[in-house]
Amino acid sequence: MKDVGEAYSVILKEVLKQIDQDEELNKLLRNPNRMEILNLVKKKPMSIADISKSTGLSYKNTFFHVKKLTEHGLLDSKQDHKSQGRKRMVMPTGKTISQLRKELQERTMHRVKQKLG
């Protein structure tokens, strides 16, 4: 077991990392384009091209926002084998923001426990 000073340092570093991740999630959700994309795909799965047309964003910009939302666990995509050209359909993962924050906290606690041994 580490001494109290080392333990405090480990916990502090992990909590600061969690705060940064939480801030990143907040920043992600403050973007109105991302919120519009989330609201669109909540209604029905859509391809990036369809999202781009619906939002008026360029394909490249839409792809960027969808990628960010996917990286943070809010969106998922699956190959649509029924469509010609085999589009990737984007849909929500079903996770809420609260669930994502709880997962962040759980990962932080897990890392702290591992580091404290």
N, CA, C and O atoms as a MOPAC input file, in Angstrom:
PM7 MOZYME 1SCF
protein

 N      0.84200 1    -1.17700 1     0.00000 1
 C      0.00000 1     0.00000 1     0.00000 1
 C      0.89200 1     1.24700 1     0.00000 1
 O      1.93200 1     1.28100 1     0.65800 1
 N      0.48200 1     2.22900 1    -0.72100 1
 C      1.25200 1     3.46600 1    -0.81400 1
 C      1.02000 1     4.31400 1     0.43000 1
 O      0.02000 1     4.14500 1     1.12800 1
 N      1.95200 1     5.22900 1     0.70400 1
 C      1.74300 1     6.10400 1     1.85800 1
 C      0.64800 1     7.12800 1     1.52300 1
 O      0.22600 1     7.23800 1     0.37200 1
 N      0.20400 1     7.85700 1     2.51600 1
 C     -0.92200 1     8.77800 1     2.36700 1
 C     -0.65000 1     9.84200 1     1.31000 1
 O     -1.54000 1    10.18400 1     0.53200 1
 N      0.56300 1    10.36300 1     1.27700 1
 C      0.91800 1    11.38800 1     0.28800 1
 C      0.82800 1    10.86400 1    -1.13200 1
 O      0.30100 1    11.53800 1    -2.01700 1
 N      1.34400 1     9.65800 1    -1.35300 1
 C      1.27100 1     9.04500 1    -2.68600 1
 C     -0.17300 1     8.75100 1    -3.05600 1
 O     -0.58100 1     8.99000 1    -4.19200 1
 N     -0.94600 1     8.23800 1    -2.11700 1
 C     -2.35500 1     7.92100 1    -2.36300 1
 C     -3.11700 1     9.18800 1    -2.72400 1
 O     -3.91600 1     9.19200 1    -3.66000 1
 N     -2.87100 1    10.25800 1    -1.98500 1
 C     -3.53200 1    11.52700 1    -2.26400 1
 C     -3.18100 1    12.00300 1    -3.66900 1
 O     -4.05100 1    12.47100 1    -4.40400 1
 N     -1.93400 1    11.88600 1    -4.03400 1
 C     -1.47000 1    12.30700 1    -5.35700 1
 C     -2.15400 1    11.51000 1    -6.46600 1
 O     -2.58000 1    12.08100 1    -7.47000 1
 N     -2.25800 1    10.19400 1    -6.28700 1
 C     -2.91900 1     9.32700 1    -7.26700 1
 C     -4.38200 1     9.72300 1    -7.41400 1
 O     -4.88400 1     9.87700 1    -8.52800 1
 N     -5.05800 1     9.88600 1    -6.28700 1
 C     -6.48400 1    10.24100 1    -6.31700 1
 C     -6.67600 1    11.59500 1    -6.97800 1
 O     -7.56900 1    11.75100 1    -7.81100 1
 N     -5.86300 1    12.56900 1    -6.62400 1
 C     -5.97200 1    13.90600 1    -7.19300 1
 C     -5.78800 1    13.88000 1    -8.71100 1
 O     -6.55800 1    14.50500 1    -9.44000 1
 N     -4.77600 1    13.16400 1    -9.18300 1
 C     -4.53700 1    13.07300 1   -10.63100 1
 C     -5.73000 1    12.45500 1   -11.34900 1
 O     -6.13000 1    12.93800 1   -12.40900 1
 N     -6.29500 1    11.40900 1   -10.79400 1
 C     -7.43400 1    10.74100 1   -11.43500 1
 C     -8.69200 1    11.60800 1   -11.41000 1
 O     -9.45200 1    11.63300 1   -12.37800 1
 N     -8.91000 1    12.31500 1   -10.30900 1
 C    -10.07100 1    13.20600 1   -10.22300 1
 C     -9.92300 1    14.34800 1   -11.22500 1
 O    -10.89500 1    14.72100 1   -11.88200 1
 N     -8.72800 1    14.90200 1   -11.34900 1
 C     -8.49800 1    15.96700 1   -12.33300 1
 C     -8.69800 1    15.45900 1   -13.75600 1
 O     -9.22100 1    16.17500 1   -14.61100 1
 N     -8.27900 1    14.22100 1   -14.00500 1
 C     -8.49400 1    13.61000 1   -15.32300 1
 C     -9.99400 1    13.47400 1   -15.59200 1
 O    -10.45600 1    13.73400 1   -16.70300 1
 N    -10.75200 1    13.06500 1   -14.57100 1
 C    -12.19700 1    12.91700 1   -14.72500 1
 C    -12.85400 1    14.27800 1   -14.99000 1
 O    -13.75900 1    14.38200 1   -15.81700 1
 N    -12.40100 1    15.30400 1   -14.29400 1
 C    -12.94900 1    16.64600 1   -14.51700 1
 C    -12.69600 1    17.07000 1   -15.95200 1
 O    -13.58600 1    17.62500 1   -16.59600 1
 N    -11.49200 1    16.81700 1   -16.46700 1
 C    -11.18100 1    17.14900 1   -17.86100 1
 C    -12.10600 1    16.40200 1   -18.82100 1
 O    -12.60200 1    16.98200 1   -19.78700 1
 N    -12.33800 1    15.11500 1   -18.55300 1
 C    -13.21400 1    14.32900 1   -19.42000 1
 C    -14.64900 1    14.83000 1   -19.34000 1
 O    -15.35300 1    14.86800 1   -20.35000 1
 N    -15.08200 1    15.21100 1   -18.15700 1
 C    -16.43200 1    15.74400 1   -17.97800 1
 C    -16.57800 1    17.07500 1   -18.71200 1
 O    -17.61100 1    17.33600 1   -19.32900 1
 N    -15.54100 1    17.91800 1   -18.64500 1
 C    -15.54900 1    19.17900 1   -19.37500 1
 C    -15.60300 1    18.93900 1   -20.88100 1
 O    -16.28100 1    19.65900 1   -21.61500 1
 N    -14.88000 1    17.92000 1   -21.32700 1
 C    -14.88100 1    17.57400 1   -22.74400 1
 C    -16.28600 1    17.14400 1   -23.18200 1
 O    -16.73400 1    17.50100 1   -24.27200 1
 N    -16.96800 1    16.38900 1   -22.34600 1
 C    -18.33900 1    15.97200 1   -22.63200 1
 C    -19.26600 1    17.19100 1   -22.67200 1
 O    -20.11900 1    17.29500 1   -23.55300 1
 N    -19.09900 1    18.10500 1   -21.72500 1
 C    -19.90700 1    19.32900 1   -21.72200 1
 C    -19.67000 1    20.15100 1   -22.97900 1
 O    -20.61400 1    20.65600 1   -23.58700 1
 N    -18.40700 1    20.28200 1   -23.36600 1
 C    -18.05600 1    21.02700 1   -24.58400 1
 C    -18.69500 1    20.36200 1   -25.80600 1
 O    -19.21300 1    21.03400 1   -26.69800 1
 N    -18.64600 1    19.04500 1   -25.82500 1
 C    -19.23700 1    18.28400 1   -26.92200 1
 C    -20.72000 1    18.61600 1   -27.07500 1
 O    -21.21200 1    18.79600 1   -28.18900 1
 N    -21.42200 1    18.69400 1   -25.95200 1
 C    -22.86900 1    18.89200 1   -25.97200 1
 C    -23.29000 1    20.35100 1   -26.11800 1
 O    -24.45700 1    20.63000 1   -26.39000 1
 N    -22.36300 1    21.27700 1   -25.94200 1
 C    -22.68900 1    22.70000 1   -26.13200 1
 C    -22.76000 1    23.06700 1   -27.60900 1
 O    -23.25700 1    24.13700 1   -27.96100 1
 N    -22.27100 1    22.19600 1   -28.46300 1
 C    -22.27000 1    22.48900 1   -29.89100 1
 C    -23.66500 1    22.25600 1   -30.46800 1
 O    -24.16000 1    21.12900 1   -30.43100 1
 N    -24.31300 1    23.30300 1   -31.00500 1
 C    -25.68600 1    23.14100 1   -31.51200 1
 C    -25.79200 1    22.16000 1   -32.68000 1
 O    -26.82200 1    21.50400 1   -32.83600 1
 N    -24.75200 1    22.04900 1   -33.49600 1
 C    -24.79100 1    21.09100 1   -34.60700 1
 C    -24.86500 1    19.66300 1   -34.08900 1
 O    -25.59800 1    18.83600 1   -34.63400 1
 N    -24.10900 1    19.37500 1   -33.04100 1
 C    -24.12500 1    18.02100 1   -32.47900 1
 C    -25.46900 1    17.71000 1   -31.83700 1
 O    -25.96700 1    16.58900 1   -31.93200 1
 N    -26.04800 1    18.70000 1   -31.18800 1
 C    -27.36600 1    18.49200 1   -30.58100 1
 C    -28.41600 1    18.24800 1   -31.67400 1
 O    -29.30600 1    17.41400 1   -31.50800 1
 N    -28.30800 1    18.97100 1   -32.77500 1
 C    -29.23400 1    18.76800 1   -33.89600 1
 C    -29.08100 1    17.35700 1   -34.46600 1
 O    -30.07400 1    16.69700 1   -34.77300 1
 N    -27.84800 1    16.90500 1   -34.60600 1
 C    -27.59400 1    15.55300 1   -35.11200 1
 C    -28.19000 1    14.51700 1   -34.15800 1
 O    -28.84800 1    13.57400 1   -34.59800 1
 N    -27.96300 1    14.68900 1   -32.86200 1
 C    -28.52700 1    13.75000 1   -31.88100 1
 C    -30.05300 1    13.70400 1   -31.97500 1
 O    -30.65000 1    12.62900 1   -31.92400 1
 N    -30.67100 1    14.86000 1   -32.11100 1
 C    -32.12800 1    14.90500 1   -32.21100 1
 C    -32.64200 1    14.26400 1   -33.49400 1
 O    -33.69000 1    13.61800 1   -33.48800 1
 N    -31.91500 1    14.43600 1   -34.58600 1
 C    -32.32200 1    13.81900 1   -35.85400 1
 C    -32.27900 1    12.29700 1   -35.79200 1
 O    -33.23800 1    11.62900 1   -36.17800 1
 N    -31.18300 1    11.75600 1   -35.31200 1
 C    -31.03400 1    10.29400 1   -35.33000 1
 C    -31.83600 1     9.61800 1   -34.22900 1
 O    -32.01900 1     8.40100 1   -34.25000 1
 N    -32.31600 1    10.40100 1   -33.26300 1
 C    -33.21200 1     9.83600 1   -32.24400 1
 C    -34.51100 1     9.38100 1   -32.89800 1
 O    -35.11700 1     8.39400 1   -32.48000 1
 N    -34.93200 1    10.11300 1   -33.92800 1
 C    -36.19200 1     9.80500 1   -34.60800 1
 C    -36.07100 1     8.56200 1   -35.47800 1
 O    -36.97300 1     7.72400 1   -35.51200 1
 N    -34.93900 1     8.45000 1   -36.18600 1
 C    -34.69600 1     7.27900 1   -37.04400 1
 C    -33.21900 1     7.23900 1   -37.41900 1
 O    -32.58300 1     8.28600 1   -37.53700 1
 N    -32.66800 1     6.04400 1   -37.60600 1
 C    -31.27700 1     5.95000 1   -38.06500 1
 C    -31.12800 1     6.63200 1   -39.42300 1
 O    -32.00700 1     6.53800 1   -40.28000 1
 N    -30.01300 1     7.31200 1   -39.60200 1
 C    -29.76700 1     8.04500 1   -40.84200 1
 C    -28.32000 1     7.86000 1   -41.27600 1
 O    -27.43800 1     7.59700 1   -40.45900 1
 N    -28.09700 1     8.00000 1   -42.55900 1
 C    -26.72000 1     7.97900 1   -43.06900 1
 C    -26.11100 1     9.36300 1   -42.85500 1
 O    -26.82900 1    10.33900 1   -42.63600 1
 N    -24.79800 1     9.43900 1   -42.91900 1
 C    -24.13000 1    10.72900 1   -42.77600 1
 C    -24.56700 1    11.67300 1   -43.88500 1
 O    -24.74500 1    12.86800 1   -43.64600 1
 N    -24.74200 1    11.15500 1   -45.09000 1
 C    -25.19600 1    11.98700 1   -46.20900 1
 C    -26.58600 1    12.55800 1   -45.92500 1
 O    -26.84700 1    13.72700 1   -46.20900 1
 N    -27.48100 1    11.73100 1   -45.36500 1
 C    -28.82900 1    12.20300 1   -45.04600 1
 C    -28.80600 1    13.23200 1   -43.91700 1
 O    -29.55100 1    14.21100 1   -43.94300 1
 N    -27.94700 1    13.00100 1   -42.93200 1
 C    -27.81100 1    13.97000 1   -41.84100 1
 C    -27.29000 1    15.28600 1   -42.40200 1
 O    -27.76100 1    16.36000 1   -42.02700 1
 N    -26.32100 1    15.19700 1   -43.29500 1
 C    -25.73800 1    16.37700 1   -43.91600 1
 C    -26.80700 1    17.18100 1   -44.66100 1
 O    -26.85700 1    18.40600 1   -44.54800 1
 N    -27.65100 1    16.49700 1   -45.41500 1
 C    -28.72700 1    17.17500 1   -46.15200 1
 C    -29.72900 1    17.81700 1   -45.19800 1
 O    -30.17800 1    18.94100 1   -45.42600 1
 N    -30.07600 1    17.10900 1   -44.14100 1
 C    -31.07300 1    17.61400 1   -43.19200 1
 C    -30.57600 1    18.81200 1   -42.39200 1
 O    -31.35400 1    19.70700 1   -42.06300 1
 N    -29.28800 1    18.83200 1   -42.08100 1
 C    -28.74200 1    19.91700 1   -41.26200 1
 C    -28.19900 1    21.07500 1   -42.08000 1
 O    -28.07100 1    22.19200 1   -41.57800 1
 N    -27.87700 1    20.80900 1   -43.34600 1
 C    -27.25400 1    21.83800 1   -44.16900 1
 C    -25.75000 1    21.92700 1   -43.95600 1
 O    -25.09600 1    22.80700 1   -44.51700 1
 N    -25.20100 1    21.03100 1   -43.15700 1
 C    -23.75600 1    20.98400 1   -42.94500 1
 C    -23.09100 1    20.23300 1   -44.09400 1
 O    -23.72200 1    19.39700 1   -44.74100 1
 N    -21.83400 1    20.52700 1   -44.34300 1
 C    -21.11200 1    19.77100 1   -45.36400 1
 C    -20.95900 1    18.32300 1   -44.88700 1
 O    -21.05500 1    18.03400 1   -43.69400 1
 N    -20.72100 1    17.43100 1   -45.83600 1
 C    -20.52400 1    16.02200 1   -45.48900 1
 C    -19.34100 1    15.88500 1   -44.52500 1
 O    -19.41800 1    15.15900 1   -43.53400 1
 N    -18.24700 1    16.59200 1   -44.82700 1
 C    -17.03100 1    16.50600 1   -44.01400 1
 C    -17.30400 1    16.98200 1   -42.58300 1
 O    -16.86800 1    16.34900 1   -41.62100 1
 N    -18.02000 1    18.08800 1   -42.44700 1
 C    -18.34100 1    18.63100 1   -41.12900 1
 C    -19.27200 1    17.67600 1   -40.37000 1
 O    -19.09800 1    17.44600 1   -39.17400 1
 N    -20.25400 1    17.12900 1   -41.07800 1
 C    -21.17900 1    16.17100 1   -40.46300 1
 C    -20.41900 1    14.94400 1   -39.98400 1
 O    -20.63700 1    14.47300 1   -38.86700 1
 N    -19.53600 1    14.43000 1   -40.81600 1
 C    -18.72700 1    13.26300 1   -40.44800 1
 C    -17.92900 1    13.55100 1   -39.17400 1
 O    -17.86000 1    12.71300 1   -38.27400 1
 N    -17.33000 1    14.74000 1   -39.10500 1
 C    -16.54200 1    15.13800 1   -37.93400 1
 C    -17.39600 1    15.10600 1   -36.66300 1
 O    -16.98500 1    14.54000 1   -35.65000 1
 N    -18.57800 1    15.71100 1   -36.71900 1
 C    -19.45000 1    15.76000 1   -35.54600 1
 C    -19.93900 1    14.35800 1   -35.15700 1
 O    -19.99100 1    14.02400 1   -33.97300 1
 N    -20.29100 1    13.55200 1   -36.14000 1
 C    -20.74900 1    12.18300 1   -35.86100 1
 C    -19.60800 1    11.38200 1   -35.22200 1
 O    -19.83200 1    10.60800 1   -34.29200 1
 N    -18.40100 1    11.57100 1   -35.72100 1
 C    -17.24000 1    10.86500 1   -35.15900 1
 C    -17.04000 1    11.24300 1   -33.69400 1
 O    -16.80800 1    10.36900 1   -32.85800 1
 N    -17.12500 1    12.52500 1   -33.37400 1
 C    -16.96700 1    12.98000 1   -31.98900 1
 C    -18.04500 1    12.37900 1   -31.09100 1
 O    -17.75000 1    11.91000 1   -29.99200 1
 N    -19.29200 1    12.39300 1   -31.55700 1
 C    -20.39900 1    11.84200 1   -30.77300 1
 C    -20.24200 1    10.33500 1   -30.59300 1
 O    -20.61700 1     9.79000 1   -29.55500 1
 N    -19.69300 1     9.66600 1   -31.59100 1
 C    -19.45900 1     8.21600 1   -31.51700 1
 C    -18.33300 1     7.91900 1   -30.52700 1
 O    -18.44000 1     6.99600 1   -29.72000 1
 N    -17.25600 1     8.70000 1   -30.59000 1
 C    -16.12300 1     8.51400 1   -29.67400 1
 C    -16.54700 1     8.65200 1   -28.21200 1
 O    -15.97400 1     8.01000 1   -27.33200 1
 N    -17.54600 1     9.48400 1   -27.95900 1
 C    -18.00400 1     9.70900 1   -26.58600 1
 C    -19.15900 1     8.78900 1   -26.19300 1
 O    -19.72200 1     8.92700 1   -25.10700 1
 N    -19.51300 1     7.85500 1   -27.07100 1
 C    -20.50400 1     6.84800 1   -26.70900 1
 C    -21.95200 1     7.25700 1   -26.88200 1
 O    -22.84700 1     6.57300 1   -26.38500 1
 N    -22.20700 1     8.37100 1   -27.58300 1
 C    -23.58400 1     8.81300 1   -27.77900 1
 C    -24.20000 1     8.28300 1   -29.06800 1
 O    -25.41800 1     8.13600 1   -29.16500 1
 N    -23.36400 1     7.99800 1   -30.04600 1
 C    -23.85300 1     7.45300 1   -31.32100 1
 C    -23.13200 1     6.15600 1   -31.65400 1
 O    -22.04100 1     5.87100 1   -31.15900 1
 N    -23.77700 1     5.39300 1   -32.50300 1
 C    -23.20700 1     4.15500 1   -33.01400 1
 C    -23.52700 1     4.13200 1   -34.50000 1
 O    -24.42200 1     4.84700 1   -34.95100 1
 N    -22.82600 1     3.34100 1   -35.24800 1
 C    -23.15600 1     3.20600 1   -36.67000 1
 C    -23.04200 1     1.74800 1   -37.07000 1
 O    -22.22000 1     0.99100 1   -36.55300 1
 N    -23.88900 1     1.38900 1   -37.99800 1
 C    -23.90000 1     0.01300 1   -38.49800 1
 C    -24.05000 1     0.05600 1   -40.02000 1
 O    -24.67500 1     0.95700 1   -40.57900 1
 N    -23.46600 1    -0.93100 1   -40.65800 1
 C    -23.57900 1    -1.05700 1   -42.10800 1
 C    -25.01800 1    -1.43600 1   -42.46300 1
 O    -25.57900 1    -2.35900 1   -41.87300 1
 N    -25.61000 1    -0.73200 1   -43.41700 1
 C    -26.95500 1    -1.04800 1   -43.89100 1
 C    -26.80400 1    -1.88100 1   -45.16000 1
 O    -26.55200 1    -1.34100 1   -46.23700 1
 N    -26.95900 1    -3.19000 1   -45.03200 1
 C    -26.74500 1    -4.09200 1   -46.16500 1
 C    -27.91800 1    -4.08500 1   -47.13600 1
 O    -27.80500 1    -4.60600 1   -48.24600 1
 N    -29.03700 1    -3.50400 1   -46.73500 1
 C    -30.21200 1    -3.46700 1   -47.61200 1
 C    -30.10600 1    -2.37300 1   -48.66700 1
 O    -30.66700 1    -2.50200 1   -49.75500 1
 N    -29.39900 1    -1.30700 1   -48.35300 1
 C    -29.34100 1    -0.17600 1   -49.27800 1
 C    -28.28500 1    -0.39300 1   -50.35400 1
 O    -27.28700 1    -1.08600 1   -50.15600 1
 N    -28.54500 1     0.22100 1   -51.49200 1
 C    -27.53400 1     0.18000 1   -52.55700 1
 C    -26.38700 1     1.07200 1   -52.11100 1
 O    -26.61800 1     2.14100 1   -51.54600 1
 N    -25.19000 1     0.65900 1   -52.35000 1
 C    -24.03000 1     1.42800 1   -51.93000 1
 C    -23.64300 1     1.14600 1   -50.49100 1
 O    -22.62300 1     1.63800 1   -50.00900 1
 N    -24.45200 1     0.35900 1   -49.80800 1
 C    -24.15000 1    -0.06700 1   -48.43500 1
 C    -23.76300 1     1.09000 1   -47.52000 1
 O    -22.62100 1     1.19300 1   -47.07200 1
 N    -24.71500 1     1.93700 1   -47.25800 1
 C    -24.49500 1     3.08000 1   -46.37200 1
 C    -24.28600 1     2.62800 1   -44.94000 1
 O    -24.75900 1     1.57100 1   -44.52200 1
 N    -23.56300 1     3.46300 1   -44.19700 1
 C    -23.46100 1     3.27400 1   -42.74600 1
 C    -24.56700 1     4.10800 1   -42.13200 1
 O    -24.67800 1     5.30500 1   -42.39800 1
 N    -25.38200 1     3.47000 1   -41.31000 1
 C    -26.48200 1     4.15800 1   -40.66200 1
 C    -26.06800 1     4.55300 1   -39.24400 1
 O    -25.50900 1     3.74900 1   -38.49800 1
 N    -26.35000 1     5.79500 1   -38.89200 1
 C    -25.99300 1     6.34300 1   -37.59600 1
 C    -27.22500 1     6.33200 1   -36.71000 1
 O    -28.31500 1     6.71600 1   -37.13400 1
 N    -27.03900 1     5.88600 1   -35.46800 1
 C    -28.15500 1     5.81800 1   -34.52300 1
 C    -27.64600 1     6.08300 1   -33.11800 1
 O    -26.45200 1     5.94000 1   -32.85700 1
 N    -28.54000 1     6.46900 1   -32.20100 1
 C    -28.10100 1     6.67600 1   -30.81300 1
 C    -27.75700 1     5.34400 1   -30.15200 1
 O    -28.30600 1     4.30300 1   -30.51100 1
 N    -26.85400 1     5.38900 1   -29.19300 1
 C    -26.49600 1     4.17000 1   -28.46500 1
 C    -27.53400 1     3.84500 1   -27.40300 1
 O    -27.59500 1     2.71900 1   -26.91000 1
 N    -28.33900 1     4.82000 1   -27.05600 1
 C    -29.32900 1     4.63200 1   -26.00100 1
 C    -28.80900 1     5.06200 1   -24.64000 1
 O    -29.53900 1     5.02600 1   -23.64900 1
 N    -27.54900 1     5.46900 1   -24.59100 1
 C    -26.98000 1     5.92700 1   -23.32500 1
 C    -27.37700 1     7.37800 1   -23.07600 1
 O    -27.40300 1     8.19900 1   -23.99300 1
 N    -27.68100 1     7.66800 1   -21.83600 1
 C    -27.97900 1     9.04200 1   -21.45700 1
 C    -26.69100 1     9.73600 1   -21.01900 1
 O    -25.67100 1     9.08800 1   -20.78400 1
 N    -26.75400 1    11.04700 1   -20.91600 1
 C    -25.59500 1    11.81000 1   -20.45000 1
 C    -25.25400 1    11.37400 1   -19.02400 1
 O    -24.08200 1    11.24300 1   -18.67100 1
 N    -26.28000 1    11.15300 1   -18.21500 1
 C    -26.04900 1    10.70600 1   -16.83100 1
 C    -25.30400 1     9.37800 1   -16.80400 1
 O    -24.40400 1     9.18300 1   -15.98700 1
 N    -25.67900 1     8.46700 1   -17.69700 1
 C    -24.99600 1     7.17500 1   -17.75700 1
 C    -23.53200 1     7.35000 1   -18.15600 1
 O    -22.64900 1     6.69500 1   -17.60400 1
 N    -23.28200 1     8.24200 1   -19.12000 1
 C    -21.89900 1     8.47400 1   -19.54300 1
 C    -21.07700 1     9.06300 1   -18.40400 1
 O    -19.92400 1     8.68000 1   -18.20900 1
 N    -21.65800 1     9.98600 1   -17.65400 1
 C    -20.94200 1    10.57500 1   -16.51700 1
 C    -20.67900 1     9.52100 1   -15.44300 1
 O    -19.61000 1     9.50200 1   -14.83300 1
 N    -21.65300 1     8.65000 1   -15.21600 1
 C    -21.47400 1     7.58800 1   -14.22800 1
 C    -20.35800 1     6.64100 1   -14.66400 1
 O    -19.55400 1     6.20600 1   -13.83900 1
 N    -20.30700 1     6.32000 1   -15.96400 1
 C    -19.23000 1     5.47000 1   -16.48100 1
 C    -17.87000 1     6.12800 1   -16.26400 1
 O    -16.90200 1     5.45700 1   -15.90600 1
 N    -17.79700 1     7.46000 1   -16.48400 1
 C    -16.54600 1     8.18500 1   -16.23400 1
 C    -16.12100 1     8.03900 1   -14.78000 1
 O    -14.95400 1     7.77800 1   -14.48700 1
 N    -17.07900 1     8.21100 1   -13.86800 1
 C    -16.77500 1     8.08800 1   -12.44200 1
 C    -16.31200 1     6.67600 1   -12.09600 1
 O    -15.36200 1     6.49700 1   -11.33300 1
 N    -16.98300 1     5.68000 1   -12.65700 1
 C    -16.60800 1     4.29300 1   -12.37400 1
 C    -15.21300 1     3.98100 1   -12.90000 1
 O    -14.43100 1     3.31000 1   -12.22800 1
 N    -14.89900 1     4.46400 1   -14.09700 1
 C    -13.55500 1     4.24300 1   -14.64200 1
 C    -12.50000 1     4.92400 1   -13.77300 1
 O    -11.41900 1     4.37800 1   -13.55000 1
 N    -12.82200 1     6.11400 1   -13.28900 1
 C    -11.88500 1     6.82900 1   -12.42200 1
 C    -11.64000 1     6.04100 1   -11.14100 1
 O    -10.49200 1     5.87500 1   -10.72600 1
 N    -12.69400 1     5.56000 1   -10.51800 1
 C    -12.54900 1     4.78800 1    -9.28300 1
 C    -11.75700 1     3.50300 1    -9.52500 1
 O    -10.94700 1     3.09600 1    -8.69300 1
 N    -12.00100 1     2.87300 1   -10.66800 1
 C    -11.27800 1     1.64300 1   -11.01200 1
 C     -9.77800 1     1.93400 1   -11.15000 1
 O     -8.94200 1     1.19000 1   -10.63800 1
 N     -9.45300 1     3.02500 1   -11.84900 1
 C     -8.03100 1     3.37900 1   -12.02800 1
 C     -7.38200 1     3.70600 1   -10.68600 1
 O     -6.23800 1     3.32300 1   -10.43800 1
 N     -8.10800 1     4.41300 1    -9.82100 1
 C     -7.56200 1     4.75200 1    -8.49500 1
 C     -7.28000 1     3.46000 1    -7.72500 1
 O     -6.20200 1     3.30900 1    -7.15000 1
 N     -8.21900 1     2.54700 1    -7.70800 1
 C     -8.03900 1     1.27600 1    -6.98200 1
 C     -6.84600 1     0.50000 1    -7.52800 1
 O     -6.05800 1    -0.06500 1    -6.77000 1
 N     -6.72400 1     0.48200 1    -8.87400 1
 C     -5.58800 1    -0.23300 1    -9.48200 1
 C     -4.26300 1     0.38800 1    -9.06000 1
 O     -3.31900 1    -0.32200 1    -8.71300 1
 N     -4.19700 1     1.71000 1    -9.09000 1
 C     -2.94200 1     2.38300 1    -8.78500 1
 C     -2.58400 1     2.31000 1    -7.31300 1
 O     -1.40700 1     2.32600 1    -6.95400 1
 N     -3.59400 1     2.23200 1    -6.45900 1
 C     -3.32700 1     2.14000 1    -5.02800 1
 C     -3.00600 1     0.71500 1    -4.59600 1
 O     -2.43400 1     0.46900 1    -3.53400 1
 N     -3.40000 1    -0.21700 1    -5.46900 1
 C     -3.05700 1    -1.61600 1    -5.23600 1
 C     -3.73100 1    -2.18200 1    -4.07100 1
 O     -3.53500 1    -3.35500 1    -3.75400 1

